[in-house]
């Protein structure tokens, strides 16, 4: 034991010496260079070959190269012969003989050049390789100069012991999981030390934020959430179903990892923000702060900033881990042959991307037709006779809205087939100008219902594009489930339009009521690529950080006048209400109490029921007005579905949640705190 203590003391002294720091820095840079330099050479070689292929196919002789590849299955470019699998050839070429997806074609032609000793996704992207080279080098240098060498040794020893045991037991998943856990924990310690150094400036807000970081790194309240997150994240990839398609595995992992990260960070934020203020007031520690003197608004700003910075550290670590594991998953095994390659294509084009969507455009209902239908409905309702010619406007507007919904439903319905002919209805998409001329395929997403059909059976549906039967695609679908089909990009017209005809291949049987296809407004859309996954993932993390910032301000505000348990309960209640805001807004469309003039006020029970229902509706409307913005920003769902999280979304969430609502909560907390007699409240003398 004495020997261990002497070694610990010796290494601690050694890591403080300048010469040791310089030598260790050189060694770290040399090790990183030894690993990443060959990877960069391969990466640039792959990129050079890819540029050569792209130049050949898009240059003056591009048609000749494409024709040769289509006819022979191989082509010679810059002295190298590149081939494609023969079974995939039909999916790579459009009707006019052009390539449907140049990037996927290049991947198939160059996949033999990708070595197995490095991550495939990293070897294909030189810029990303440089980023990781720089990030790893900087992290190691920070650890050296922050005197974390001995801490790194302990983490490395413990991690190596666990990894060795897992390797001896033959658990490949255990090796990766334990290595990931050790790496994440050490990264957290390193970043917390770095943040503490950056916040050590002699400024009031920064100093208070520094104390919050120190409190969080020592308190069990926050460490429990952080440890749970950093331990579970590396385990998530190995809890996926290996038999499921790669697309589903990647989507499931994104949903679980990002969703779990936000949930645990939100709980940590509310508990920590409530504790750091409420406990200081309860234990009279706030006296020492307020007598510095520190203004109350700076005190609250410091508390809020400290919690936000801690969340930024946790999101950075979990985001890096999630991103790395996503890249690992995309290279895992898929089915053999065509199905496996199409599965990888779906991951790249439908999940790990940033797409926007366009919905069909419906012709407006002629006003004279709508007025005639409203007049007929009013005339056929005996309850309207008592109004005579003085029918209230709200009743007329309600009837008009109901008729509009019924007509919209009719336009979203495809009749069943009869006498051997399928039912058909054509829909027009007009907002695809950005997709015209692109090389990535578009995605048609549909979720169809089929009357009273069984929701576990498969049914057939056909899609025809631009009234050209040569483009017919027959697909199987399960009612109420979302399905996807790829659309060649050359089908988009120069004006950004696309016609899609749905063929209902279900032929209605005599005496049967099922047969018509229908879908909801947001269940039939065309999606197309507008950006990459990396930037989209970063924007999603920023939106999550902004939402957590609002929760931090909310909890700090409650803690200024409530005890810790009550502040936590109140904060979690608002958090849940804000999360459910969009669903509450949707339900309010159907929760409409009777009009006051239709209530039998002589019946006490009916009157009380009406007052109760109207009170609930008004409370719900107020909650939606105040909190709906929080629930509207759902970056996790966008990432899972490959939808773009735009910079406009980031800016909108920043203005609405960070500037307005977080600002209002902090100002409210300041107004409350400045009116409180803290000394009297804490049991002291005023």
Protein Blocks (a to p, Z undefined) as FASTA:
>chain_A
ZZmmmmmmmmmmmmmpmklmmmmmmmmmmmmmmmmmmmmmmmmmmmmmmmmmmmmmmmmk
lmmmmmmmmmnopaceehiacdddfklmmmmpcfkopafblmlmmmmmmmmmpcfkbcfk
lmmmmklmmmmmmmmmmmmmmmmmnopmmmmmmmmmmmmmmmmmmmmnopaklmmmmmmm
mmmmmmmmmmmmmmmmmmmpccfklmmmmmmmmmmmmpmklmmmmmmmmmmmmmmmmmcc
fkbcfklmmmmmmmmmmmmmmmmmmmmmmmmmmmmmmmmmmnommmmmmmmpccfklmmm
mmmmmmmmmmmmmmmmmmmmmmmmmmmmmmmccdehjllmmmmmmmmmmmmccddddddd
dddddfklmmmmmmmmmmmmmklmmnommccfklmmmmmmmmmmmmmmmmmpccddeehi
acddddddfklmmmgopabdcdddddddehjacfkbccdddddehhiaklpccddddehi
acdddddfklpcfkopacdddddfbdcdehiabhiacddfklcccdddfbdfklmmmmmm
mmmmmmmmmmmmmmmmmmmmpcfklmmmmmmmmmmmmmmmmmmmmmmmmmccddfklpcf
klmklmmmmmmmmmmmmmmmmmmmmmmmmmmpcfklmmmnopacdfklmmmmmmmmmmmm
mmmmmmmmmmmmmmpcfklmnopaZZ
